[in-house]
Amino acid sequence: MTGWDPAATALLTLLAEVGRGPKRGGIFALWLTVRVAQDLLLDPAPAERAQRRRVQALEQRLSSLTMPPPLRRALGAAVQQLRDARAETAAQVLSQLVAPARDTGGPVAGEAVALAARQAREAGRRAPRYPPPPL
């Protein structure tokens, strides 16, 4: 995924409209988390080591942001799940972020994360469930 897919673009647009403060930090944190979760859906998937580093970098960045407590708790749980580094995890993580995003960032943020979750579920359905047989 890139930073310019519809869900990420909606979060970036909302980020530009929101004033400084915890809400802006929360929107930025959502955007970062959506990007890391969407990276799990890439074909080929990122190397396990690269994904571990992305999750560590996300965790460090989130720790310095000011955001509402419910969103901070939800993002903490998301980071824990993203350490699993599987494509199925991405859809689950994003789905669990919809309600906190809607509560803290408003309906636009909730819809953007819901769109990312739908895209992740669809990508998971298209992906082969088993590795292809060796040639």
Backbone torsions as a table, in degrees:
resi	resn	phi	psi	omega
1	MET	NA	158.4	176.1
2	THR	-117.7	173.6	178.1
3	GLY	-73.3	-1.9	-173.8
4	TRP	-110.8	17.2	174.0
5	ASP	-73.3	164.6	-173.4
6	PRO	-57.5	-39.3	-178.6
7	ALA	-67.3	-46.6	179.9
8	ALA	-66.2	-38.3	178.9
9	THR	-63.6	-40.5	178.7
10	ALA	-63.3	-40.3	178.8
11	LEU	-68.1	-38.7	178.3
12	LEU	-66.7	-38.7	177.1
13	THR	-63.0	-44.2	178.3
14	LEU	-64.5	-37.6	179.0
15	LEU	-59.9	-38.9	179.5
16	ALA	-68.8	-26.7	-176.4
17	GLU	-87.1	-22.3	-174.5
18	VAL	-86.7	138.3	176.5
19	GLY	-72.6	173.6	-179.8
20	ARG	-65.2	151.2	177.2
21	GLY	135.8	-171.0	-176.4
22	PRO	-61.3	-34.6	-179.8
23	LYS	-64.4	-42.1	178.7
24	ARG	-64.8	-43.2	176.8
25	GLY	-60.3	-38.1	178.6
26	GLY	-66.3	-41.3	178.5
27	ILE	-64.3	-43.2	178.5
28	PHE	-62.3	-42.8	178.8
29	ALA	-62.6	-39.6	176.8
30	LEU	-62.5	-44.4	-179.8
31	TRP	-60.2	-45.5	179.1
32	LEU	-60.1	-43.7	-177.4
33	THR	-68.6	-40.3	177.0
34	VAL	-60.1	-43.2	179.8
35	ARG	-61.7	-44.8	-179.1
36	VAL	-65.7	-41.4	179.1
37	ALA	-65.0	-40.6	-179.7
38	GLN	-68.3	-26.7	177.7
39	ASP	-62.6	-26.6	177.4
40	LEU	-66.2	-19.3	-176.3
41	LEU	-90.6	-3.4	-178.9
42	LEU	-63.6	151.1	176.6
43	ASP	-122.3	110.4	2.7
44	PRO	-76.0	154.7	179.8
45	ALA	-65.3	150.1	177.9
46	PRO	-62.5	153.0	178.3
47	ALA	-60.4	151.0	-177.2
48	GLU	-58.2	-40.6	179.6
49	ARG	-64.6	-41.9	178.8
50	ALA	-63.8	-40.5	179.7
51	GLN	-66.8	-40.5	176.6
52	ARG	-58.7	-42.2	179.1
53	ARG	-66.0	-39.3	177.4
54	ARG	-61.3	-43.9	-179.0
55	VAL	-67.1	-39.9	177.0
56	GLN	-63.3	-42.4	178.6
57	ALA	-64.8	-39.3	177.3
58	LEU	-62.3	-45.1	-179.2
59	GLU	-61.8	-42.3	178.2
60	GLN	-63.7	-43.3	-178.0
61	ARG	-67.6	-40.9	-179.9
62	LEU	-64.5	-32.3	-177.7
63	SER	-65.4	-24.2	-177.9
64	SER	-95.4	-4.2	-178.3
65	LEU	-90.4	145.8	173.8
66	THR	-93.2	126.0	179.9
67	MET	-152.8	162.3	178.7
68	PRO	-60.4	142.7	-177.2
69	PRO	-54.5	-41.4	-179.9
70	PRO	-61.6	-38.1	179.1
71	LEU	-70.7	-38.2	178.3
72	ARG	-60.2	-43.1	178.6
73	ARG	-64.1	-43.4	-179.2
74	ALA	-64.9	-40.0	179.6
75	LEU	-70.3	-33.4	175.3
76	GLY	-61.9	-43.0	176.9
77	ALA	-65.6	-38.1	178.9
78	ALA	-62.9	-42.6	179.3
79	VAL	-62.4	-41.3	178.4
80	GLN	-59.9	-41.8	-179.7
81	GLN	-72.3	-34.1	-179.7
82	LEU	-67.4	-18.5	176.7
83	ARG	-65.5	-20.0	178.8
84	ASP	-67.1	-29.9	174.5
85	ALA	57.2	53.1	172.8
86	ARG	-127.6	150.8	-178.6
87	ALA	-62.1	-36.2	179.7
88	GLU	-63.9	-30.2	-179.8
89	THR	-64.3	-35.6	-177.2
90	ALA	-59.3	-47.7	-179.5
91	ALA	-62.9	-41.4	-179.8
92	GLN	-65.6	-45.3	-179.8
93	VAL	-60.5	-47.6	-178.1
94	LEU	-65.6	-38.6	178.1
95	SER	-62.0	-38.2	-179.0
96	GLN	-74.9	-13.4	178.6
97	LEU	-91.7	-8.3	-175.5
98	VAL	-61.7	-51.9	-177.1
99	ALA	-63.9	-47.9	177.3
100	PRO	-62.6	-34.3	178.5
101	ALA	-65.6	-42.3	-179.9
102	ARG	-66.9	-39.7	-179.0
103	ASP	-67.6	-41.1	-174.5
104	THR	-97.3	-31.1	-176.4
105	GLY	-105.1	-8.7	-179.7
106	GLY	97.3	176.2	-175.6
107	PRO	-64.1	-31.9	-179.5
108	VAL	-66.0	-43.7	178.2
109	ALA	-64.1	-42.5	178.1
110	GLY	-61.3	-43.1	179.4
111	GLU	-66.9	-36.2	179.0
112	ALA	-64.6	-44.2	179.4
113	VAL	-69.5	-36.3	176.6
114	ALA	-63.0	-39.7	177.0
115	LEU	-62.6	-43.4	178.3
116	ALA	-62.3	-39.2	178.9
117	ALA	-65.6	-42.0	177.3
118	ARG	-62.1	-43.9	178.9
119	GLN	-61.9	-38.8	179.7
120	ALA	-66.9	-41.7	177.8
121	ARG	-63.3	-42.4	179.6
122	GLU	-65.1	-40.4	177.9
123	ALA	-64.9	-35.9	177.7
124	GLY	-66.9	-32.8	178.4
125	ARG	-71.8	-34.1	-179.1
126	ARG	-77.8	-24.4	-176.9
127	ALA	-72.2	144.4	176.6
128	PRO	-66.7	140.1	-177.4
129	ARG	-78.4	-28.1	-178.3
130	TYR	-123.5	150.1	177.6
131	PRO	-64.6	147.7	179.7
132	PRO	-66.5	152.0	-179.5
133	PRO	-66.6	149.8	178.7
134	PRO	-65.6	151.2	-178.9
135	LEU	-84.9	NA	NA
